[in-house]
Amino acid sequence: METAANSPKPPRKRISTRNRLLFFLTAWLIVLMPFLFWWNTWFGRHLSDQEISQYLRDEKKPRHIQHALVQIGERMSQQTLTPGNAAEWYPELVRISTYPVEEVRNTDAWVMGQDTTYANFHPALLAMLNDSSLMVRGNAALSLVRFGDASGRPQILALLSPATITATAAGSIIETAKPGTTIRQNGLVAKLNSSGQTVELRSPIAGRVRTVTVASGANVSAGDQIAVVDPAPEQVWEALRALYLIGQVDDLPAIRPYEREVPEVPDYIRQQAVLTEKAIQDRTAKR
C-alpha cells in the first residue's frame, strides 16, 4: 500500500512567459512613471540653449516656462552666460512679466533682478508692483532694490505680515488645517460648503498656520476670518535683508517682532532683524 509520504507531489503551476512579461512590465512602469514625472518637473535638470528657447515659448506647459526661467536665473547669478546669450533671452523675460500664471510671474520677477544692466527690466518690475499676487509684488520689489530703487518698500513690508484667510462666500466649514501646519504658497487652508458647492480657501503665501478661528461645521459669512498664516522664514529673511538697505524708521514696528527670542522665530531671522534695525537707526542718525 502506497503511503502519503511516497505519493507523488502535484506539479507546480508555472507562470506563463506572457504573464511573466506582463508582471515585469508592470513593475518597470511602477518605477519608471515617478521618475519621468520627477524628470519633467525638476527644475535642476540642465537645459540646452535651444531647449531654454523652446521652453520659454511653451504656452501649454507653464512649468516648462518656469523651468527655463530658473535655469536662466541660475546662469545669470553665476555669470556663466556670455553677454550675447543672456541678451538673447532678456526680451522674453520682459514679455513673460504679464504671463497669466502666477508662479511663472513670480519666478520671472526674481530672475529679472539678477542683472541690473538691462534697462527694460526696470520698468517691467515697476509695473509688477501692481500685480494681483502678493508674492509677485514682493519679488518685484525685492528685485527693484538691486536696481537701487526703493519704490517697492510697501510691498516688502507686506512680506513681513501674516496672511489672513477669509471666507470668499457664505457657507459651512467642511474642514480646516491645524494650527502649526506648514503651508506652501496657494496651499489649502480650509474647505467650505456654499450652496452645495465646495469652495477651497488657499493661502497666498508659504508659511505656517498660526491660528484657526472657526471649527468644522461652523457657519460663516463672506469675509469672515478663517485662519491666520505666518510667512515662511525665507520670505521674512529676504524682506529683512532688503529693508537693511532701504528701510525707514516707520518700518521698525514691522521688524521688531522678529527680534524676539521665541521658538517661532529662527535665530538667523532674529539676528537679521537686529542688524536691519541697527542699519535703519544708523542711517537716521546720519541724516
C-alpha positions in Angstrom: 0.0 0.0 0.0 1.4 3.4 -1.1 1.9 5.8 1.8 1.2 9.5 1.8 4.9 10.2 2.2 5.6 8.3 -1.0 2.7 9.7 -3.0 3.8 12.0 -5.9 3.5 15.7 -5.3 1.2 17.7 -7.6 3.1 19.6 -10.2 3.7 23.3 -9.6 1.9 25.7 -11.9 4.4 27.7 -13.8 3.8 31.3 -14.8 3.4 31.6 -18.5 6.0 33.6 -20.4 3.3 36.1 -21.3 2.2 36.6 -17.7 5.8 36.9 -16.6 6.5 39.6 -19.2 3.4 41.4 -18.1 4.5 41.3 -14.5 7.9 42.7 -15.2 6.4 45.4 -17.5 4.1 46.5 -14.7 6.9 46.6 -12.2 9.0 48.5 -14.6 6.3 51.1 -15.2 5.7 51.5 -11.4 9.4 52.5 -11.1 9.6 54.5 -14.4 6.5 56.7 -14.1 7.5 58.5 -10.9 11.0 59.0 -12.4 9.5 60.5 -15.6 7.3 62.8 -13.5 10.3 63.9 -11.5 12.4 64.3 -14.6 9.8 66.6 -16.2 9.1 68.7 -13.2 12.6 69.0 -11.6 13.9 72.5 -12.4 17.5 71.4 -11.7 17.7 69.3 -14.9 20.1 71.0 -17.3 18.5 72.6 -20.4 20.5 73.4 -23.6 20.2 76.9 -25.1 17.8 75.5 -27.7 15.6 73.9 -25.0 15.5 77.1 -23.0 14.3 79.0 -26.0 11.7 76.3 -26.7 10.5 76.1 -23.1 10.1 79.9 -22.9 7.6 79.7 -25.7 5.7 76.6 -24.5 2.4 78.3 -23.7 0.7 74.9 -23.0 3.1 74.0 -20.2 3.7 76.8 -17.7 6.1 74.6 -15.8 8.3 74.5 -18.8 8.4 78.3 -18.9 9.2 78.3 -15.2 11.9 75.6 -15.6 13.6 77.8 -18.3 13.4 80.9 -16.1 15.1 79.1 -13.2 17.9 77.9 -15.4 18.4 81.4 -16.9 18.4 82.9 -13.4 21.0 80.4 -12.1 23.2 81.1 -15.1 22.9 84.8 -14.7 23.7 84.7 -11.0 26.7 82.5 -11.6 27.8 84.7 -14.6 28.3 81.6 -16.8 26.5 83.1 -19.8 28.2 85.3 -22.4 26.5 88.7 -22.8 25.2 87.6 -26.2 23.5 84.5 -24.9 22.0 86.4 -21.9 20.7 89.2 -24.1 19.0 86.7 -26.4 16.5 85.8 -23.7 16.1 89.2 -21.9 13.2 90.4 -24.2 11.4 87.1 -23.4 11.7 87.8 -19.7 10.0 91.2 -20.1 7.2 89.6 -22.2 6.6 86.9 -19.6 6.2 89.5 -16.8 2.5 89.7 -17.8 2.0 85.9 -18.2 -1.3 84.7 -16.7 0.1 82.0 -14.4 1.1 83.5 -11.0 4.0 81.0 -10.4 5.6 82.0 -13.7 5.4 85.7 -13.0 6.7 85.1 -9.5 9.8 83.4 -10.9 10.2 85.9 -13.6 10.3 88.8 -11.1 13.1 87.1 -9.3 15.1 86.4 -12.4 14.9 90.0 -13.7 16.6 91.1 -10.6 19.8 89.1 -11.4 21.0 91.6 -14.0 20.6 95.3 -13.4 22.4 96.3 -16.6 19.4 95.6 -18.9 17.3 98.8 -18.9 14.0 97.2 -19.9 13.9 95.1 -16.7 13.4 98.1 -14.5 10.1 99.4 -16.0 8.8 95.8 -16.2 9.5 95.3 -12.5 7.9 98.6 -11.6 4.7 97.5 -13.4 4.7 94.3 -11.4 4.4 96.2 -8.2 0.7 96.4 -9.1 0.3 92.7 -9.8 -2.7 90.9 -8.3 -0.4 88.5 -6.4 1.2 89.4 -3.1 4.2 87.3 -3.8 4.8 88.6 -7.3 4.6 92.2 -6.0 7.0 91.2 -3.2 9.5 89.6 -5.6 9.4 92.5 -7.9 10.0 94.9 -5.0 13.0 92.8 -3.9 14.5 92.8 -7.4 14.0 96.6 -7.6 16.2 97.0 -4.6 19.1 95.6 -6.7 18.4 98.5 -9.1 18.8 100.9 -6.3 15.0 101.6 -6.4 13.1 101.7 -3.2 9.7 102.1 -4.9 8.6 98.7 -3.7 9.2 99.3 0.0 5.5 99.0 0.9 5.3 95.6 -0.9 8.4 94.5 1.0 6.9 95.4 4.3 3.8 93.4 3.4 6.1 90.3 3.2 6.6 90.6 6.9 2.9 90.5 7.7 0.8 87.3 8.3 -1.9 86.5 5.8 -5.5 86.5 6.9 -7.6 83.8 5.2 -11.2 84.8 4.9 -14.3 83.1 3.6 -15.0 84.0 0.0 -18.6 83.0 0.3 -21.2 82.2 2.9 -21.5 78.6 3.9 -20.4 75.9 6.4 -16.9 74.8 7.1 -16.1 71.3 6.0 -12.5 71.1 7.3 -9.5 73.2 8.1 -5.8 72.8 8.5 -4.5 72.5 12.1 -2.5 75.3 13.8 1.2 74.7 13.2 0.7 73.1 9.8 3.2 74.1 7.2 1.5 75.6 4.1 3.0 76.2 0.7 2.0 79.1 -1.4 -1.6 78.6 -2.7 -1.8 75.6 -0.3 -5.2 74.6 1.0 -6.2 76.0 4.4 -9.9 75.2 4.6 -12.9 74.0 2.7 -16.4 75.2 3.0 -19.8 74.1 1.6 -21.5 77.0 -0.1 -25.0 76.2 -1.6 -23.9 72.6 -2.3 -20.6 73.6 -3.9 -17.2 73.0 -2.2 -15.1 76.2 -2.0 -11.4 75.9 -1.3 -9.7 78.6 0.7 -6.0 78.8 0.0 -3.0 80.8 1.4 -1.5 83.5 -0.8 1.9 82.9 0.9 4.0 80.0 2.0 4.3 79.7 5.8 2.8 78.2 8.9 -0.8 78.2 10.2 -0.7 80.4 13.3 -4.4 80.2 14.3 -7.7 78.8 13.0 -10.7 80.8 14.2 -13.5 78.5 13.1 -14.3 74.9 13.7 -15.5 72.3 11.3 -19.3 72.5 10.8 -19.4 76.2 11.7 -21.5 78.6 9.6 -19.6 81.6 8.2 -20.4 84.6 6.1 -18.4 86.0 3.2 -15.5 88.0 4.6 -15.3 86.1 8.0 -11.8 85.3 9.2 -11.0 81.6 8.9 -7.3 81.4 9.7 -4.0 83.4 10.0 -0.8 82.2 8.3 2.6 83.4 9.3 5.1 84.0 6.5 7.8 81.4 5.8 11.3 82.2 7.3 12.8 82.5 3.8 10.3 85.2 2.9 10.9 87.1 6.1 14.7 86.9 5.7 14.6 88.3 2.1 12.4 91.2 3.3 14.6 92.0 6.2 17.7 92.0 4.0 16.1 94.4 1.6 15.0 96.7 4.5 18.6 96.7 5.7 19.3 98.7 2.6 16.1 100.8 2.1 14.2 100.6 5.4 13.0 103.7 7.3 12.2 104.4 11.0 8.5 103.9 10.2 9.3 100.2 9.3 10.6 99.3 12.8 7.2 98.2 14.3 7.1 95.6 11.5 10.7 94.5 12.1 10.8 94.3 15.9 8.5 91.3 16.3 11.2 89.2 14.6 13.8 90.2 17.1 12.2 88.3 19.9 13.7 85.0 21.2 10.7 82.8 20.6 10.5 79.3 19.1 8.6 80.6 16.1 11.5 82.8 15.0 14.7 81.1 13.9 18.0 82.5 15.2 19.2 83.7 11.8 15.9 85.6 11.3 16.3 87.3 14.7 19.9 88.2 14.0 18.9 89.7 10.7 16.1 91.7 12.3 18.5 93.1 14.8 21.0 94.1 12.1 18.3 95.6 10.0 17.1 97.8 12.8 20.6 98.9 13.6 21.2 99.8 9.9 18.0 101.9 9.9 18.9 103.6 13.1 22.4 104.4 11.8 21.0 105.9 8.6 18.6 108.0 10.5 21.3 109.3 12.9 23.5 110.3 9.9 20.6 112.3 8.4 
